[in-house]
């Protein structure tokens, strides 16, 4: 998080689970960033993060600039330094 903060980047997570289940998940993994609920998978679909079955989610990382342009997009878990450089 320190690298994101220094680069003025606000991480967000998006997950299809409901808001109530997110509370315990956030506490369990000690997330210090917002976790958004996407039960209809609308966000996942818009960002091409759905698996071929249309239900499963493929971890996908995007960096969106303050001007609204996509500066980085990669499936999986790219290195933090790659993400920060794109910001």
C-alpha positions in Angstrom: 0.0 0.0 0.0 2.9 2.4 0.7 3.9 2.3 -3.0 0.4 3.0 -4.1 0.0 5.8 -1.6 3.3 7.4 -2.7 2.1 7.2 -6.4 -1.3 8.7 -5.5 -3.1 5.5 -6.6 -6.3 4.3 -4.9 -6.6 0.5 -5.2 -10.1 -1.0 -5.3 -11.2 -4.6 -5.2 -14.3 -5.9 -7.0 -15.8 -9.2 -6.0 -19.2 -10.8 -6.9 -20.0 -11.6 -3.2 -22.5 -9.6 -1.3 -21.6 -6.7 1.0 -22.3 -8.6 4.2 -19.8 -11.4 3.2 -17.3 -8.7 2.3 -17.1 -7.5 5.8 -15.7 -10.8 7.2 -13.5 -11.2 4.1 -12.0 -7.8 4.6 -11.4 -8.4 8.3 -9.9 -11.9 7.7 -7.4 -10.7 5.1 -6.9 -7.2 6.7 -7.6 -5.3 3.4 -7.0 -1.6 3.8 -8.7 -0.6 0.5 -12.3 -0.6 -0.6 -13.9 -3.9 -1.8 -16.9 -3.3 -4.0 -19.7 -5.8 -4.5 -20.6 -6.9 -8.1 -23.2 -9.6 -7.6 -24.5 -9.4 -11.2 -20.9 -9.4 -12.5 -21.6 -6.2 -14.5 -18.3 -4.6 -13.6 -16.4 -7.9 -14.2 -18.0 -8.2 -17.6 -17.3 -4.6 -18.6 -13.6 -5.1 -17.6 -13.2 -8.5 -19.4 -12.6 -10.3 -16.1 -15.1 -13.1 -16.5 -13.9 -16.6 -17.2 -15.2 -18.5 -20.2 -18.1 -19.9 -18.2 -19.4 -16.3 -17.7 -19.6 -16.8 -13.9 -16.1 -17.2 -12.6 -13.9 -14.2 -12.1 -10.3 -14.0 -13.5 -8.2 -11.7 -11.4 -7.5 -8.7 -13.6 -5.7 -5.5 -12.7 -6.4 -2.1 -14.3 -4.9 1.3 -13.7 -7.3 4.1 -14.7 -5.8 7.6 -14.9 -7.5 10.6 -13.4 -8.5 11.5 -16.9 -10.4 8.2 -17.2 -8.0 6.5 -19.6 -6.9 2.9 -19.1 -3.1 3.0 -18.5 -2.6 -0.6 -17.6 -4.5 -3.9 -17.9 -3.2 -7.3 -17.1 -4.7 -10.6 -16.0 -3.3 -12.3 -12.9 -1.2 -10.6 -10.3 1.4 -8.3 -11.9 4.2 -6.9 -9.8 3.3 -3.9 -7.8 6.1 -1.9 -9.4 4.6 -2.5 -12.8 1.2 -1.2 -11.6 2.7 1.8 -10.0 4.8 2.7 -13.1 1.6 2.8 -15.1 -0.1 5.2 -12.7 
